Structures are given as structure tokens and as C-alpha cells.
Amino acid sequence: MTADFSGLVFTPADILLPRECDYQKWAVVACDQYTSQPEYWQRVSDFVGGAPSTLRLILPESCLDGPSVETDIVEVNNTMTHYLREDRFRTLEGAMVYVERGLSNGRTRRGLIGKVDLEAYDYEPGSSAPVRATEGVVLSRIPPRVAVRKNAPLELPHAMLLMDDPEDRLMGFLAGRTGEMELLYDFDLMEGGGRIRGWRLGEAELAETARLLRAITAPETFRARYGGEDDIALAVGDGNHSLATAKECYERQKRHLPPEQWDHILSRYALVELTSLQDESLEFEPVHRVLFGVEPSEVLAALARYYPGAHYGEGEGHVLRYVHAGGEGCVTVPHPASELEAGTLQPFLDDYVQHAGGRIDYIHGTEVARRLAARPGDLAFLMPALDKTRLLPAVLHDGALPRKTFSMGEAQDKRFYLEARKIR
């Protein structure tokens, strides 16, 4: 049985896995986590020591504004080249990997590793591309990420794409075939990240995966479910800025080559993990906003002035809850123009920081946000969780949501870097 992935936006890839190393030290969490907790990354560094690790192949986002960022980027690229030269990787040609990830809530998230065609992806507002961003991309955040990727010989994915598969056809099929597939890894992740297992799909599994993906992502399937003339094949659940960076690097390479050569550009594709929006393990966690270096009372007074009729205390409209060293409470914005609380709060925060100063960070975990907000000069806005059944209709009808509207799980449940792929 031959697998036919022609015309699909998600296909097998030449996947690299490390040889002869301690997988627990090799795999580290996504670089955009724990940005305001440097002690986390220090613990990781201490645990890894001098062992081969993806820690040496990424740059935590907390380092992007550091004084040695250019040197750090060169070191990352040099380590990638060193690992390739010493034959650190095993290549799985034309492969897909089925993954089961044990999470902190006791559930198991199921995913499939493959590559997505960046020609089919667009993060611009109002896009009708088959693969779409679910959240707004902050263009100012792309250049520093491009600086990390543009000369890198490897990519390591933390982007996760969502398919609309309420019947659980694909992951249900793969979960039932683990006994027939090659087990690639099975180990505990560091720092309470849970357990992860991965199996390489055989020829029969690849063929059935292609057939199921064709049915799941067909435009007529989406339109029958949601109505209208528009459709979404896949949506970006996690890693919007990571995938946008990959797209920008590919577009730069395209400009120097004729269209007939675009199919052969390695960076045209990005390694990602695909999962089902309806996976029972998938819980959309809120992403809280924490302001640093501000006077909380001044911020709150400015918020109350920013929207007509806004007032302290609960009421009809969007209730924006806050906490700081002096206490906690809420500001209500009546008759909001946005569908979501994040869409009401974010424009104010952007405007305030631009004109009055301070810094915003996006924090996963309510207790972490509260702990940070307890320090003088800090203020946290605690956001509500998004009902995931509203995600695709909201993206379809309203476009990309405000950035950092939701998170697929707590920080320790984020994707860990494990697999890699050559992009030059």
C-alpha cells in the first residue's frame, strides 16, 4: 500500500534524532517558556552540564535582549554544525512520528510529527490560506528570531498545529497501531515535563494517515461543519511566532531563486507536531499579562479612563481582573468592541507601555503570575480561559485572535525539543 500525500499541506519529513545520548538531558522545553524565571533555565543548564542537548541548539527568549545575543546566536549555529559533523544524528527518511505525551494533569496528548508547507501558511490578518495563525503575530518580534534561524543548518520544532477531527479518526487509528510500529524513544522529561513516547509510522500507517488527512482537511468537510465559503485545513495552536519566523526566512530565500526551484528549498517546510483540536487532553489555559516597572494604581486609573464607561468593580461587559502588591480587584469595560477580554485589554496595554513605559510579559500559570505581581512595581492581569470549541469559528469569522489569547497547557506541558530537521 503506497502512501499518497500529494496536494496535502502536512507530509512526511527527513527527521533527525540524536544517537547515543541521554534523552532526558537532550530534550528541553520550548524557548518561549519561563521568560521571567531565569532560575528555571539555570537549573536546566546545571542538569545538562556538558552533555549533548538541544539546550545548546536553541536560544531561550529571555536571552534575546541580552548583551551577548549576537555571540549566543553564533554559538548556537556553531554547535549545530559541530553536532552534524560528529554524526550526532540518525536520519529517518520520509518519516512521520506518532507521539504520546503524558501531561501534568494525568492525561495523554497525542500528536504526529511531520512537516508543513509554508507556501500554504500565512499569518497576515484576513488571510484565506489553508494553514492560518490563530493569534496575531507581533511583527517586531520576528527580526530577532530571524537572526537566530537565518544561518542555522537545523530547525527544532515547538510549533503545534491543530486539525479539526471530532471523530478522532487519525489519532485514534495511530493509537491503535503502536504495537505494529517501531518504538523510537520512551523516557521522562526533565523539570516535571511528564513522559514521552514516540513511534515511527510504517508503510501501512503512512498510507492510512495520508487517506485520513485528505478527508479531515478537505475544504468541503470544514464548510459542511461551519458553513460559509471559507475553510481552514490546519490552525496554529502553539508557536505562532516560531512558524512566522520560518515563513519569513523562506520568503527571503525565495527572492533569490526562480519559482521552478522553490520546491527544492529545504526551508520551504517546517517541522511541526500535529494534534487534534478535540483531543481530550487539550485544555486551553489562559495567558496572563504581567507589567513590570510600573505604578499599579496609575495603570489601573489609565485603564478606567481608556474606555468610555469603564469602572472599578464587576459589571456588565468585560471584567478585567488584576492583582498587585497592594491587593486585587477588577475593572469592567461595558459594551466591548472585541469578542474576547484579551482583545479589550491588549490595545490598552500596548498603548500604555509605549507612552508611559514599563514592560509586558506573558505568563503561563496563575500562581506564577500572582507571585510576580506581589513584588513592588509589578501588576498582573489574570485572564480567563478560552473555550476551545470557539477557536476555529472565531478565527474564521474574526481573523487571528489577539496575541497570547490562550495557551495549550501549562508551561511544563509545552512541547520539548527532541526531533530536528536540516533546513540548509
N, C-alpha and C positions, 0 to 999 in steps of 0.2 A: 504494500500500500504506500503510494508516494504522497508526500505532503505538498500541497499546493497553496503557497502563501502569496501568490501573485495578486496584486491590487490591494493587499492589506497594509495597514499603516504600522502594524506591530508584527515583527517577524523574528526568526532565529538570528543569532549573532555568534561571532567568534569570541567566546567568553574565556577570560583568563582567571585561573585560580592558583593560589600560591602552592608551591611544593615544600614539603618537609619543614613545616614551621608550626609553632604553637598558635592554633587558630584563635584562641582566646586573646592572645596578645596582638594578633594580626587585625582583628575586626574592631573598629571604633565607631562611635555614634556619629551621625550627620554633623557636619561642621557648623551648622547654624543653630545648634543647641548650646545651652548653658553659656550664652554670650556675656551674661553679667555675673558668672560664677567661675572666675579663673581657677579657684581651688579644685574644681572638677577636672579641668584639663591638666592641672599639675598632678593630681592623683593618677590620671591615665598615663602621663609621661613617666611617673615613678614606677608604675606597674609594668609598663612595656620595657623600660630600660633600653638596652641595646639590641633587643630582638627585632627581627623584621616585622614591620607593622604598617598598616595604612595610615597611622598617625604621622608617618614621615612622608606620606604622599598627598596629604591634604593640608589646608591652612584654615584652622578654626576662625570663624568670622570675627571673633573677639580680637584677632591679630591684624585684621585688615587695616585698621587705623593706627597700628603700632609704628614706632620709629624705624624698625628694621624690616618693614614689609617687603621691600624690593629684594633684600638679601634672602628673606624667608622664601619668597617665590622661586628664586634661583635654586635654593637648596632643595625645594620640593621637586622641581624638574630634574635636577641632577640625580636625586635619589631614584626617581622613576627610571631614568636611563641606566643607572647602576643596577637596579633590580632586573631590568631587561637583559643587560649584558651578562649578568651572572646566572641567567636562565632560572630566575626565581619562580617563573610561572609555567603552569601546564595550560595548553590551549585546547578548549573544547570547540571544535569547528562546527559551525552551523547548528548551534545548540540552543536549547531553552532549559531552564532550571526551575522546577517546581519547589517552592519554599513553604515550610510551615514554621511560624514564629510564635513561640509561647510568650504571652504578654503578662504584664504585672497584674492584670485583672483576672488571670487564670484562664483566659480564653486563648484560642489559637488563630492567628491571622494567616490566611493562605494567599500566596502570590505566585507569579510567574515572571521569571527574568527573561527578557528579550530586548530587542532594540526597536525604537520608534523612529519613523521617517520624519525628519524635521521639515521637509517640504510640506508635510500635511499639518504642521503645527503653527499656530500664530497666537501671540499674546496681546496683540493690539485690541483696544476696545472696539466693539462692534464686529469682530471677526466672525466669519462663517466657515472657518477652517474645520476639518473633521476632528482635529485634536485641539482643544482650547484650554486656556488658563481659566481657573475658577476664581482667582483673585487678581486684583490689579497689580501690575508689575511696576515697581518704582524705578524709573529709568536711571536715576542717579546711582542706584545700587548695582547696575550692570558693569560699568567700566572696571571697578576693582576686581570683580570676578572674572572678567575677560582677561585681565592681566595675569591671573593665576592659570587660566586654561589655554591661552592662545599659543603658547610654546610647549605645552605639556604633551608628551607622547602617549599618555594614558588618560582615560577617564575612569572615575569610580562613582557609581551612581548612588544618589539618595532620593532621586525623584520617584514618586509613585503615581501611576495613572489609574484611573477608575473606569471600569466598564459597567454598563447598566445590564445586569444579568439576574433579575429577580428569581428566575427559575433555578439558579445555581447550576447551570449546565456545565460550564468549563471547569471551575474549581471542584465541583462535585465529582466530575469524571476523573480528574487528576488525583484527587484524594483517594479514590478507589483503585488507583493503579500503582501505588508506591511499592507494592510487592514485586512489580514487574520491572521497575526502573533501577538504575544504578544510584546507590546512595553515595553522595559526594562529600557530605560533611554532616556532623551531628555533635554539637558542643554547646556549653553555656557561655553566653556573652558576658563581658565584664560589667561592673558597676550596676548590677541588678537588671541587666538588659534582657533577661529571660533566656530561653533555649531556642536554638535554630537548627533546622534540618533541611537539607536540600538534595533533590534527586534530579538526575539528567533524564530528559524525555527520550525514549526510544523512537524508532521509526513509526510504530503504530500510534504512539501518543502524539507525535508531531502531526501526523495526518489528521487525527481526530481533532486536535487543537485548531488546526487551520480551518477545518469544516465548521467547528463551533464558533470560532471568531468571525467567520464570514456571516453567519446567521445573526450573531449577537450585535455586531457593529453595522449591519445593513441599514441604510437610511430609512427604508420602509418600516423596519422594526421600531426605530425610535419614533417616527411620525405616527405610527399606529398607537403608540403608548401615550404620547404627549400632545398630539395634534399639531397643526400648522405645517409649514413648508420647510422649516429649518430642521437640522438634525445635528447631533453630536456623536461621533464614533467613540471617542475617549476623552476624558477630562482629567486635568492635572489635579491630583489630590494633595500631594506634598511636593515641595521642591520647585515651585513656580519660578523663582529666580534662577535656580540651577539650570532648568531647561531653557529659560530665556537667554541665559549666557551661552549655552551650547548653540542655540539658534543664531545668535549674533556672531559667534566665531565661524560658523558655517557660512553665513552670508558674506563675511569678509573674504573667505577663500573663494567663494563663487565668483566674486568680482574679477578675479584674475584668471578665470578659466572659461572656455566656451561652454554653452549649455550641454553639448553632447558628452562632456566629460564630468558633469555633475554627479552622475550615477556612481562614479568611481571615487568620489571624495569620501574618505573614511569618516570625516566629521559631519557628513550629511545625516548620520544616525546617532542616536544617543541611547546608551544602555539604561534601562528603567525596570522597575518592578510593576507589574500589572496586578490589580486586585479587583474584587467586586465591590461596588458601592453597597450592596446588600449583605456583605459578609457579616455574620453575626458578631464578630469580634470588633468590628469597626465602629468606634464611638467618636463623634466629633467633639473634641474638647475645646473650650474657649481659649483664646489667646488674649491675655490681659495686657494692658498698657501701663507701663511704669515710667514716670517722668523723674529725671534726676537733675539736681541743681536748680530747684525752683522753690518758690514760696507757695505752699499748697493753697492758702487762703486767697492769694492773688489769682492763681489759676482758676479756682472754683468761681470766684467773682467774675472773672472774664468769661467763663463758660455761661454763667447766668445772663450776662449781657449779650452774648454772641447770638442767641436765638430769641426772637420775639416771644414773650410769654414764658420763657424758661424760669423755673423757680426751684428753690430747695425743697426737698421732701418728695414723697411719692405722689403721683397723679396720673392722669390720662396722657398717654404718649410713650415716648422712650424714656425709661428710668435708667439713668447712668449712675452706677454705684461706685463710690470711691472710699479709699482708706489711706490714712497718713498717721504720722506720729501723734497728732492731736485728736484723733478719733476717726469716725467713719460716718457715712450718710449717703445721700443721693441727690442728684439734680434731675428734674423731669423736664423734657423738651416736648411741648404739646405739638400736635399736628406735624410730625416729622415728614420731610420730603422723601427720606430714604426708607426702604423696607426693613432695614436691619439697624440695630443700635450702633454697630461699628461704623456704618455709613453716616450716622449722625455725629458721632464723636470724632472720627478721624480728621475731617476737614478742619475742625476747631483746633485739634492738637497740632496739626501741621502749621496752621496759621500762627498759633501762639508761639511755638518754638522758633519759627522763622523771625518773628518780630520781637519777642521778649527773651529768647534764649532758653537754655535747658537742653536736655537730651531725652529722646524716647527710646525705650527698648520694649520688645515684645516677649512676654514671659509665659511659658507653659507651666501650669500648676498654680493653684490658688494660694497654697501655703507659701510658696516661694515668693509670689507677688506681695503677699502680706508682710513677709519678713523683710523684703527690700523696702517696702513703704514705711516700715517702722523707724527708719533712720531719718534724722532731721534733713529737710531739703528734698525729700522724695515724696511722690504721690502716685498711688496706683488706682487705675480704673478697672474694676472687676467686671469682665464681660460675660454675658450669658452664652450657653452652648447653642449651636445651630442644629436644628432638626435636619438630619441628612436627607430625608425624603424631599426636602425643599431645594436641595442643591441644584440639580440639573434644571428643573423648571425656572429657578431664579437666574441661572447663567443663561438659559435660553432666551428668556424674556427681558432680562435687565442687563445682560452683559456680565463682565467679570465683577465679582464682589469686591468690596474694599479690602485692601491687603491685610493679611493676618486676621481674617474674619473667623477662621476656625483652624483647628489642628487635629490631625488624625492620631489621637492618642497623646499620652503624656510623654515628656522628654525621653525617659528611659526606654519607651516603646518605639521610638523613631527608628528608621532604617539604619542599620550599621553597614559601613563599607566592608565589602567582602570580595565580590567579583570585580573584575576590571576589564577594560577593552582598549585596544590600540585605536588612537584617533589621528595618528600620522605615521 
